[in-house]
Amino acid sequence: MTSLFQILMLLLDVAKFIVIAHVIVSWLINFGVLNTHQPVVAQIQDGLNRLLEPVYAPIRRVLPNMGGLDMAPLVVILGLLALDIVLTNNVA
């Protein structure tokens, strides 16, 4: 049971890393540090968008419009952290 718990915690850590990487890449693109005309950057952005858009879309429908500020990644990270806490406290 411990190994299953450790695998689940590893998957949560990977999911948090992917969300943070998506936020950082989008910031770098918006601030002009990265150019989406470069194939590698475009592929990374497209892959992260395809991976995370199904997670973000339902959250964006519930959240109010904040102008240009997207709060969906913050909600996802908070949800992953809450799930991490619940799993850690309930392991027996």
HUDADA-V999720 format. One record per residue. N is the residue number from 1. PSI is psi in whole degrees, 0 to 359 (* if undefined). Layout:
{{N & PSI} {N & PSI}}
This chain:
{{1 & 327} {2 & 320} {3 & 323} {4 & 319} {5 & 317} {6 & 322} {7 & 318} {8 & 320} {9 & 323} {10 & 318} {11 & 322} {12 & 320} {13 & 319} {14 & 319} {15 & 318} {16 & 318} {17 & 319} {18 & 317} {19 & 317} {20 & 320} {21 & 321} {22 & 317} {23 & 315} {24 & 317} {25 & 318} {26 & 323} {27 & 313} {28 & 324} {29 & 316} {30 & 329} {31 & 2} {32 & 12} {33 & 319} {34 & 145} {35 & 125} {36 & 355} {37 & 347} {38 & 131} {39 & 321} {40 & 315} {41 & 317} {42 & 320} {43 & 319} {44 & 314} {45 & 316} {46 & 318} {47 & 316} {48 & 321} {49 & 316} {50 & 327} {51 & 320} {52 & 344} {53 & 321} {54 & 335} {55 & 319} {56 & 325} {57 & 311} {58 & 327} {59 & 320} {60 & 329} {61 & 328} {62 & 322} {63 & 146} {64 & 159} {65 & 123} {66 & 27} {67 & 237} {68 & 6} {69 & 122} {70 & 115} {71 & 358} {72 & 317} {73 & 325} {74 & 318} {75 & 320} {76 & 316} {77 & 316} {78 & 322} {79 & 318} {80 & 321} {81 & 320} {82 & 318} {83 & 323} {84 & 315} {85 & 316} {86 & 316} {87 & 319} {88 & 321} {89 & 339} {90 & 6} {91 & 134} {92 & *}}
